[in-house]
Amino acid sequence: MAKKSVKKTASAKPSVKTAFDPVVDSARDIWLAGLGAFSLAQQEGGKLLNEGNKMFDQLVKEGNKLEEKTRKAAGDAAGDVKGNFESRVQKVKTSAVGNWDKLEKVFEERVAKALGRLGVPTADEVHELIKKVEELSKEVRALNQQQAPAAKTTRTTKAAAAKTTTAAAKAAASDDKAA
């Protein structure tokens, strides 16, 4: 018996409106609106396509303008950053060179002190010694040139004295033989 009652309920047509009827009606209206939009889109497709192309071209132009502005702004900013960076690098470089010069000077002074303690002459002292040696060499040459004529005279006098002494010795020897 249960089977018969289920079949009767399923096959029976509803005669009273249910609470879902407004929702069903709204869904149907939405469906019909979508079909209408589709139909209008087909009719107006050519117009919309042309307007779409025009709008696309306009958007591309606006995009190009914005890109140029952005590139210019980025280039200006990059130039500013580059200039700022280069000036800072120059300052650091100048400071580093100055510090290096100071360090080099301190090193040279310490090496000079250490060499002084060891008794090693400085470059200036060596140059002074070279100058003194050159001056003394000039004086020695001058003295040698002055003494050269005197030495010739002395040699001649010594040779004559030797001859005289030899002659006197021979004469004395011959006198001794004769006596």
FENCOR-V868467 format. One record per helix or strand. SS is the DSSP state (h for helix, s for strand). FROM is the first residue (numbers start at 1). LEN is the number of residues. Records with the same first field share a line. If there is no record, write none. Layout:
SS=FROM-LEN ; FROM-LEN
This chain:
h=2-10 ; 21-23 ; 45-74 ; 123-56
